Amino acid sequence: MHITMVKKIMKDGSPCRKCADVLTQLQENKLLDKIDQIVIADERDPDSEGMILARQHKVELAPFFVVEEEGQAAEIYTIYFKFVKEVLSEQISEQEEIKEIMQQNPDIDFL
């Protein structure tokens, strides 16, 4: 399995806040060593490796993870906690997962 994390640099050159938060969580939970590669999607450079991956996989959110296994199509994860749970097999609370989903989808309401 090969895992690539794509983090974004904004048009003004600042780092993506959500990307920094996810990177911090990976470090704090000692999961960063499970990420094989970190690439940058630089909004100022449409040919940056991360921007190419985003177009290739039709992803508009950052950060995202590309999980590749030999002989299978790449799987894309835009929700950090889902990635941690399904790919890294780590325990997370349902409340943390719901919070992230709600943050990424402000147009939905939780019942």
C-alpha positions in Angstrom: 0.0 0.0 0.0 1.2 3.5 -0.9 -0.3 6.5 0.8 0.1 10.1 -0.5 -1.2 13.1 1.5 -1.9 16.2 -0.6 -1.8 19.5 1.2 -2.6 22.9 -0.2 -0.8 26.2 -0.5 -3.4 29.0 -1.0 -3.2 31.6 -3.8 -1.7 34.2 -1.4 1.1 31.7 -0.5 -0.3 30.8 3.0 -0.6 27.2 4.0 -4.1 25.6 4.2 -5.2 25.8 7.8 -7.1 22.5 7.6 -4.0 20.8 6.1 -1.9 22.0 9.0 -4.4 20.8 11.5 -4.5 17.3 9.9 -0.7 17.2 9.8 -0.6 18.1 13.4 -3.1 15.3 14.3 -1.0 12.8 12.3 2.1 13.8 14.3 0.3 13.8 17.7 -1.2 10.4 17.1 2.2 9.0 15.8 0.6 8.2 12.4 2.8 10.4 10.2 5.2 7.5 9.6 2.4 5.6 7.8 2.2 8.3 5.1 4.6 7.5 2.3 4.6 10.8 0.6 3.3 14.4 1.1 2.8 16.5 -1.9 1.8 20.2 -2.4 -1.2 21.4 -4.3 0.0 25.0 -4.9 -2.9 27.1 -6.1 -0.4 29.5 -7.7 1.0 26.6 -9.9 -1.6 24.5 -11.7 1.2 22.1 -12.7 2.3 21.4 -9.1 2.1 17.7 -8.3 -0.8 18.1 -5.9 -2.9 20.2 -8.3 -2.3 17.5 -11.0 -3.5 14.8 -8.5 -6.5 16.9 -7.6 -7.5 17.2 -11.2 -6.8 13.6 -12.0 -9.0 12.4 -9.1 -11.6 15.3 -9.4 -10.9 16.4 -5.8 -11.8 20.0 -4.7 -11.0 19.6 -1.0 -7.7 19.7 0.8 -6.1 17.9 2.4 -6.9 14.6 0.7 -5.3 11.2 0.7 -4.6 8.9 -2.2 -4.3 5.3 -1.2 -2.9 3.0 -3.9 -2.7 -0.8 -3.7 -1.1 -2.8 -6.5 -3.7 -4.0 -9.1 -6.5 -1.8 -7.7 -7.8 1.6 -8.5 -6.6 4.4 -6.2 -9.0 5.3 -3.4 -9.4 8.9 -2.4 -10.2 10.1 1.1 -11.2 13.8 1.7 -12.4 13.1 5.3 -9.4 12.7 7.6 -11.2 10.6 10.3 -12.7 8.3 7.7 -9.2 7.8 6.3 -7.7 7.1 9.7 -10.5 4.6 10.5 -10.6 2.7 7.2 -7.0 2.8 6.0 -4.9 3.1 9.2 -7.3 1.1 11.3 -7.2 3.5 14.2 -10.0 4.1 16.6 -11.8 7.4 16.4 -14.9 8.8 18.0 -18.1 9.0 15.9 -18.4 12.6 17.2 -15.1 13.6 15.7 -16.0 12.1 12.4 -19.4 13.8 12.3 -17.8 17.1 13.3 -15.5 17.0 10.3 -18.2 15.9 7.9 -20.4 18.8 9.1 -17.5 21.3 8.7 -16.9 20.2 5.1 -20.6 20.2 4.3 -22.2 23.3 5.9 -25.3 22.9 3.7 -26.4 19.7 5.5 -28.0 19.4 8.9 -27.5 16.7 11.4 -30.6 15.0 12.8 
